Amino acid sequence: MFEDAKVEILVNRSERLPCVLVLDTSESMEGRPIAELNEGLKLFEQELKADELASARVQVMVIAFGNNLAQVITPWVDAMDFEAPVLTARGNTPMGLAMKRTLVEVEQRKALYRAQGISHRRPWIFLISDGEPNDSGWEEVAAACYRASGEGEKKAAIFPIGVQGANVAKLALFSDRGCKMLDGLKFRELFVWMSSSVRAGSRAAAEASSLLAPVDAWARPVKP
């Protein structure tokens, strides 16, 4: 797979902003939530492809977690070639497993950039869940994610986002940024914000994650 990825890098030498969508597909997302999530993903695809610079610079990976699995649904791909997957919901919520794999995938991608002489921005990771981790060892993974997103390591910018029913306190453990809460099922508004933020990040300084747009259109206050 490392060799296959070289072809993509050799064709497109643009600076990259890696972006991972880590998405909860457990059974509690069944019905309207997973349908709205799929609609949001399609909008994310369209928004990125409509931006010529972002479509060349942003690289996307989609990791879904549910049913005891954390699967790479969409391997790393330039935004210009990204096709939104159609997700289905079932099983439990192995969030720790998903985030552990995400950290590995991000480090491997950065290693490829270095090996091929491609500059890159700090990776962005969006974690979206309507529940809480229920796999063993998730606490250690959360601590590793928190360190990775902190000012000390700065390995990635991690953005946990809770959907109705989410354990906000546990999601917040995965990032030094805390956790935002989706207002109802405003996935479309969320993905518009995400695509806008990623597009801006592909243009701005390496720490552009500090310049994110207001979240008023999709977030609601988190109850203490």
Order of alpha helices (4+ residues) and beta strands (2+ residues): alpha-beta-alpha-alpha-beta-beta-alpha-beta-alpha-beta-alpha-beta-alpha-beta
